[in-house]
Amino acid sequence: MRTVNIHEAKTHLSLLVEKAAHGEPFVIAKAGKPMVKVIALTAPTGEGIKRLGFMRGEILVPDDFDHMASQEIQQLFDGEA
């Protein structure tokens, strides 16, 4: 496994991260002392992720949904409740 010092890691971070993402992990060292190990994460593939509309046909919304309880709501705003 490759070990790089902090200065080299800062200078070549994009290249090092790209290599790590493709299975070549590396260690960042400070004054020759290993500090961190950089390895690739396994990204989600998108399988099993629910999409918008997944409950289409399962819920029935009444036609007067936008006006339901409008009188009661108005009374609450007016302080009459």
Backbone as a chain_set.jsonl record, in Angstrom:
{"seq": "MRTVNIHEAKTHLSLLVEKAAHGEPFVIAKAGKPMVKVIALTAPTGEGIKRLGFMRGEILVPDDFDHMASQEIQQLFDGEA", "coords": {"N": [[0.839, -1.172, 0.0], [0.51, 2.197, -0.807], [2.23, 4.942, 0.689], [1.923, 8.326, 1.405], [3.167, 11.646, 2.015], [1.733, 14.467, 3.788], [1.988, 16.876, 2.322], [2.41, 15.95, -0.321], [0.003, 14.596, -0.622], [-1.849, 16.718, -0.547], [-1.066, 18.082, -2.835], [-1.546, 16.257, -4.906], [-4.156, 15.371, -4.57], [-6.617, 14.903, -6.029], [-5.87, 12.975, -7.981], [-4.935, 10.895, -6.311], [-7.28, 10.279, -4.855], [-8.924, 9.427, -6.923], [-7.547, 7.095, -7.716], [-7.795, 5.623, -5.336], [-10.547, 5.265, -5.295], [-10.771, 3.453, -7.296], [-9.83, 1.132, -6.203], [-7.225, 1.261, -5.131], [-6.051, 1.79, -2.297], [-4.552, 4.223, -0.03], [-2.125, 5.558, 2.309], [-1.916, 8.389, 4.382], [0.732, 10.185, 5.674], [2.347, 11.909, 8.395], [5.262, 13.514, 8.914], [6.468, 11.062, 8.455], [4.991, 9.364, 10.033], [2.265, 7.252, 9.954], [-1.011, 8.476, 9.472], [-3.713, 8.498, 8.479], [-5.866, 6.275, 6.627], [-6.891, 5.995, 3.331], [-9.591, 4.779, 1.66], [-11.756, 3.269, -0.801], [-15.264, 3.898, -0.844], [-18.215, 1.935, -0.796], [-20.566, 2.65, -3.056], [-24.097, 3.287, -3.121], [-26.183, 1.379, -5.284], [-28.592, 2.114, -6.255], [-30.569, 0.309, -6.447], [-33.544, -0.85, -5.053], [-34.262, 1.608, -4.1], [-36.917, 3.682, -3.451], [-39.101, 5.298, -5.664], [-40.674, 8.427, -6.63], [-44.202, 8.403, -6.662], [-44.623, 5.776, -6.043], [-46.76, 4.859, -4.577], [-48.934, 5.201, -6.092], [-52.34, 4.949, -6.852], [-52.89, 3.683, -4.484], [-53.785, 5.384, -2.531], [-56.58, 7.373, -1.862], [-57.617, 10.528, -2.667], [-59.854, 12.924, -1.584], [-62.135, 14.879, -3.629], [-62.709, 17.412, -2.597], [-60.505, 18.108, -1.126], [-58.815, 20.374, -0.92], [-60.465, 22.167, 0.313], [-61.423, 21.12, 2.628], [-62.594, 21.284, 5.902], [-62.427, 24.04, 5.932], [-63.995, 26.075, 7.049], [-63.747, 25.618, 9.807], [-61.007, 26.007, 10.105], [-60.79, 28.693, 9.375], [-62.23, 29.84, 11.474], [-60.514, 29.245, 13.581], [-58.321, 30.857, 12.914], [-59.53, 33.331, 13.15], [-59.992, 33.444, 15.801], [-62.297, 32.491, 16.922], [-62.838, 29.984, 17.827]], "CA": [[0.0, 0.0, 0.0], [1.312, 3.415, -0.96], [2.199, 5.939, 1.75], [2.294, 9.651, 0.921], [3.161, 12.644, 3.073], [0.614, 15.398, 3.686], [2.215, 17.813, 1.225], [2.153, 15.239, -1.571], [-1.43, 14.305, -0.681], [-2.537, 17.954, -0.919], [-0.701, 18.423, -4.203], [-2.071, 15.273, -5.855], [-5.336, 14.774, -3.954], [-7.582, 14.405, -7.018], [-5.341, 11.734, -8.56], [-4.909, 9.871, -5.262], [-8.653, 9.872, -4.56], [-9.386, 8.643, -8.076], [-6.942, 5.757, -7.613], [-8.411, 4.935, -4.195], [-11.903, 4.889, -5.711], [-10.646, 2.296, -8.18], [-9.273, -0.019, -5.491], [-5.834, 1.423, -4.712], [-6.03, 2.619, -1.095], [-3.257, 4.782, 0.332], [-1.99, 6.07, 3.673], [-1.32, 9.714, 4.488], [1.617, 10.219, 6.84], [2.88, 13.205, 8.819], [6.628, 13.293, 9.408], [6.756, 9.632, 8.371], [4.09, 8.601, 10.896], [0.955, 7.069, 9.313], [-2.095, 9.166, 10.176], [-5.023, 8.042, 8.009], [-5.903, 5.395, 5.47], [-7.955, 6.389, 2.423], [-10.082, 3.631, 0.891], [-12.998, 3.527, -1.54], [-16.544, 3.548, -0.237], [-19.12, 1.271, -1.717], [-21.683, 3.548, -3.326], [-25.359, 2.583, -3.374], [-26.424, 1.135, -6.707], [-29.902, 2.63, -6.64], [-31.549, -0.767, -6.363], [-34.328, -0.822, -3.83], [-34.645, 2.966, -3.757], [-38.282, 3.941, -3.897], [-39.254, 6.479, -6.512], [-41.933, 9.145, -6.501], [-45.324, 7.738, -7.307], [-44.65, 4.347, -5.742], [-48.043, 4.502, -3.955], [-50.007, 5.586, -7.009], [-53.462, 4.017, -6.839], [-53.074, 3.137, -3.142], [-54.391, 6.403, -1.67], [-57.658, 8.098, -2.516], [-57.714, 11.902, -2.169], [-61.183, 13.442, -1.91], [-62.168, 16.019, -4.546], [-62.753, 18.666, -1.849], [-59.348, 18.102, -0.223], [-58.303, 21.734, -0.722], [-61.433, 22.979, 1.058], [-61.866, 20.374, 3.806], [-62.527, 21.952, 7.194], [-62.034, 25.436, 5.736], [-64.713, 26.919, 8.008], [-63.127, 25.435, 11.117], [-59.672, 26.64, 10.051], [-61.009, 30.15, 9.391], [-62.627, 30.19, 12.846], [-59.294, 29.201, 14.407], [-57.554, 32.06, 12.604], [-60.262, 34.495, 13.632], [-60.084, 33.364, 17.262], [-63.686, 32.193, 17.312], [-62.967, 28.576, 18.201]], "C": [[0.89, 1.242, 0.0], [1.128, 4.34, 0.249], [2.689, 7.261, 1.173], [2.3, 10.625, 2.085], [2.042, 13.652, 2.802], [0.788, 16.356, 2.504], [1.92, 17.163, -0.124], [0.666, 14.948, -1.727], [-2.217, 15.55, -1.09], [-2.287, 18.294, -2.384], [-1.398, 17.53, -5.215], [-3.368, 14.63, -5.362], [-6.311, 14.18, -4.968], [-7.136, 13.066, -7.609], [-5.363, 10.607, -7.531], [-6.316, 9.358, -4.936], [-9.211, 9.035, -5.699], [-8.832, 7.22, -8.029], [-7.561, 4.954, -6.469], [-9.815, 4.453, -4.556], [-11.895, 3.673, -6.621], [-9.878, 1.147, -7.532], [-7.818, 0.077, -5.094], [-5.771, 2.336, -3.484], [-4.625, 3.153, -0.814], [-3.308, 5.321, 1.755], [-1.364, 7.458, 3.594], [-0.54, 9.761, 5.796], [2.054, 11.653, 7.129], [4.22, 12.932, 9.485], [6.954, 11.796, 9.46], [5.854, 8.757, 9.224], [2.725, 8.476, 10.223], [-0.155, 7.694, 10.153], [-3.479, 8.636, 9.783], [-4.861, 7.117, 6.809], [-7.106, 5.814, 4.626], [-8.316, 5.179, 1.573], [-11.385, 4.014, 0.207], [-14.202, 3.13, -0.697], [-17.367, 2.801, -1.266], [-20.344, 2.158, -1.866], [-22.958, 2.741, -3.54], [-25.623, 2.48, -4.876], [-27.743, 1.708, -7.179], [-30.969, 1.56, -6.614], [-32.256, -0.68, -5.022], [-34.714, 0.583, -3.38], [-36.034, 3.225, -4.316], [-38.33, 5.267, -4.646], [-40.58, 7.173, -6.207], [-43.029, 8.403, -7.243], [-45.437, 6.263, -6.966], [-45.956, 3.908, -5.087], [-49.223, 4.906, -4.832], [-51.096, 4.504, -7.01], [-53.751, 3.437, -5.469], [-53.811, 4.102, -2.216], [-55.44, 7.151, -2.475], [-57.771, 9.477, -1.872], [-59.076, 12.444, -2.568], [-61.101, 14.674, -2.811], [-62.13, 17.351, -3.805], [-61.582, 18.791, -0.864], [-58.854, 19.512, 0.092], [-59.225, 22.595, 0.137], [-61.925, 22.288, 2.323], [-61.613, 21.184, 5.065], [-62.144, 23.422, 7.069], [-62.736, 26.367, 6.717], [-64.075, 26.826, 9.387], [-61.756, 26.111, 11.176], [-59.821, 28.15, 10.109], [-61.383, 30.618, 10.794], [-61.412, 30.185, 13.782], [-58.435, 30.441, 14.169], [-58.216, 33.315, 13.151], [-60.395, 34.52, 15.155], [-61.475, 33.068, 17.771], [-63.852, 30.762, 17.819], [-62.778, 28.381, 19.689]], "O": [[1.887, 1.315, 0.718], [0.02, 4.498, 0.761], [3.737, 7.316, 0.53], [1.536, 10.464, 3.037], [1.475, 13.679, 1.709], [-0.166, 16.614, 1.77], [1.256, 17.759, -0.971], [0.125, 15.04, -2.829], [-3.149, 15.456, -1.889], [-3.193, 18.741, -3.087], [-1.801, 18.003, -6.277], [-3.654, 13.479, -5.692], [-6.783, 13.059, -4.779], [-7.933, 12.135, -7.722], [-5.766, 9.487, -7.846], [-6.521, 8.157, -4.763], [-9.898, 8.041, -5.463], [-9.559, 6.257, -8.273], [-7.82, 3.759, -6.609], [-10.221, 3.359, -4.165], [-12.886, 2.947, -6.711], [-9.337, 0.288, -8.228], [-7.217, -0.941, -4.748], [-5.472, 3.523, -3.612], [-3.634, 2.606, -1.299], [-4.38, 5.515, 2.328], [-0.413, 7.683, 2.845], [-1.055, 9.434, 6.866], [2.12, 12.493, 6.231], [4.302, 12.216, 10.483], [7.624, 11.325, 10.379], [5.937, 7.531, 9.15], [2.086, 9.491, 9.946], [-0.239, 7.483, 11.363], [-4.313, 8.36, 10.645], [-3.867, 7.167, 6.084], [-8.21, 5.969, 5.147], [-7.477, 4.624, 0.864], [-12.038, 4.98, 0.6], [-14.163, 2.159, 0.059], [-17.223, 3.019, -2.469], [-21.073, 2.385, -0.901], [-22.91, 1.635, -4.079], [-25.315, 3.399, -5.635], [-27.989, 1.781, -8.383], [-32.155, 1.865, -6.746], [-31.628, -0.461, -3.987], [-35.42, 0.738, -2.383], [-36.292, 3.015, -5.502], [-37.66, 6.231, -4.274], [-41.483, 6.587, -5.61], [-42.805, 7.845, -8.317], [-46.269, 5.563, -7.544], [-46.244, 2.712, -5.041], [-50.365, 4.948, -4.375], [-50.812, 3.314, -7.149], [-54.764, 2.758, -5.297], [-54.399, 3.677, -1.221], [-55.21, 7.517, -3.628], [-57.995, 9.583, -0.666], [-59.427, 12.433, -3.748], [-60.124, 15.422, -2.765], [-61.579, 18.323, -4.32], [-61.683, 19.515, 0.127], [-58.514, 19.812, 1.237], [-58.808, 23.641, 0.636], [-62.775, 22.837, 3.024], [-60.517, 21.71, 5.257], [-61.591, 23.994, 8.008], [-62.143, 27.345, 7.171], [-63.883, 27.841, 10.056], [-61.398, 26.714, 12.187], [-59.066, 28.821, 10.812], [-60.914, 31.66, 11.253], [-61.306, 31.03, 14.67], [-57.885, 31.009, 15.112], [-57.535, 34.253, 13.567], [-60.858, 35.507, 15.726], [-61.798, 33.361, 18.922], [-64.958, 30.387, 18.209], [-62.854, 27.255, 20.179]]}, "num_chains": 1, "name": "protein.A"}
